[in-house]
Amino acid sequence: MIYYFLTLIVILFTSIGHLLLKIGATRASTTGARIYTNPVSIAGYMIFAFVAFISIYAMKGLEMKVFFAMNSLTYICIPILAYLILKESFTKNKIIGIIIISIGVIIFNL
């Protein structure tokens, strides 16, 4: 059960890491290296390093197919967090995609 919980942490933090990279990229005053050295971007990288270690431990107790099927839930979390935090649009196509991914994860885990 702990491995499923760790996988949920991976999903959440992966989504947060992607949001931080997006915020870092849009806040950078110029292009080039400043996008990558922005403190917000660096925080995103650090979260991805954390996620890598947690992922390794979670995969230890789960089959790869289960881990990666669950990990596809990041494709649901990212648009929801982007809508809530970044005020990005939530289109009909995104909703349809989220429904299809959710159904796929449910069917896969039956």
NORGIPE-V756767 format. One record per residue. N is the residue number from 1. RES is the residue in three letters. SS is DSSP state (h for helix, s for strand, l for the rest). OMEGA is omega in whole degrees, -180 to 180 (NA if undefined). Layout:
n->(N | N)
res->(RES | RES)
ss->(SS | SS)
omega->(OMEGA | OMEGA)
This chain:
n->(1 | 2 | 3 | 4 | 5 | 6 | 7 | 8 | 9 | 10 | 11 | 12 | 13 | 14 | 15 | 16 | 17 | 18 | 19 | 20 | 21 | 22 | 23 | 24 | 25 | 26 | 27 | 28 | 29 | 30 | 31 | 32 | 33 | 34 | 35 | 36 | 37 | 38 | 39 | 40 | 41 | 42 | 43 | 44 | 45 | 46 | 47 | 48 | 49 | 50 | 51 | 52 | 53 | 54 | 55 | 56 | 57 | 58 | 59 | 60 | 61 | 62 | 63 | 64 | 65 | 66 | 67 | 68 | 69 | 70 | 71 | 72 | 73 | 74 | 75 | 76 | 77 | 78 | 79 | 80 | 81 | 82 | 83 | 84 | 85 | 86 | 87 | 88 | 89 | 90 | 91 | 92 | 93 | 94 | 95 | 96 | 97 | 98 | 99 | 100 | 101 | 102 | 103 | 104 | 105 | 106 | 107 | 108 | 109 | 110)
res->(MET | ILE | TYR | TYR | PHE | LEU | THR | LEU | ILE | VAL | ILE | LEU | PHE | THR | SER | ILE | GLY | HIS | LEU | LEU | LEU | LYS | ILE | GLY | ALA | THR | ARG | ALA | SER | THR | THR | GLY | ALA | ARG | ILE | TYR | THR | ASN | PRO | VAL | SER | ILE | ALA | GLY | TYR | MET | ILE | PHE | ALA | PHE | VAL | ALA | PHE | ILE | SER | ILE | TYR | ALA | MET | LYS | GLY | LEU | GLU | MET | LYS | VAL | PHE | PHE | ALA | MET | ASN | SER | LEU | THR | TYR | ILE | CYS | ILE | PRO | ILE | LEU | ALA | TYR | LEU | ILE | LEU | LYS | GLU | SER | PHE | THR | LYS | ASN | LYS | ILE | ILE | GLY | ILE | ILE | ILE | ILE | SER | ILE | GLY | VAL | ILE | ILE | PHE | ASN | LEU)
ss->(l | h | h | h | h | h | h | h | h | h | h | h | h | h | h | h | h | h | h | h | h | h | h | h | h | h | h | l | l | l | l | l | h | h | h | h | h | l | h | h | h | h | h | h | h | h | h | h | h | h | h | h | h | h | h | h | h | h | h | h | h | l | l | h | h | h | h | h | h | h | h | l | l | h | h | h | h | h | h | h | h | h | h | h | h | l | l | l | l | l | l | h | h | h | h | h | h | h | h | h | h | h | h | h | h | h | h | h | l | l)
omega->(180 | -178 | 175 | 177 | 178 | 178 | 175 | 176 | 177 | -179 | -179 | -177 | 174 | 178 | 179 | 178 | 178 | 178 | 179 | 177 | 177 | 179 | 179 | -180 | -178 | 180 | -179 | -176 | 179 | 176 | 178 | -173 | -179 | 176 | -176 | -178 | 176 | -179 | 179 | 177 | 179 | 176 | 176 | 178 | -179 | 177 | 178 | 176 | 176 | -180 | 180 | -179 | 179 | 179 | -180 | -180 | 180 | 180 | 179 | -176 | -180 | 172 | -179 | -177 | 179 | -180 | -176 | 173 | 177 | -179 | 177 | 175 | 175 | 178 | 174 | -178 | -176 | 179 | 179 | 178 | 178 | 177 | -176 | -173 | -176 | -179 | 176 | -177 | 178 | -173 | 177 | 179 | 178 | 179 | 178 | 178 | 179 | 179 | -180 | 179 | 180 | 179 | 180 | 180 | 179 | -180 | -178 | -176 | 178 | NA)
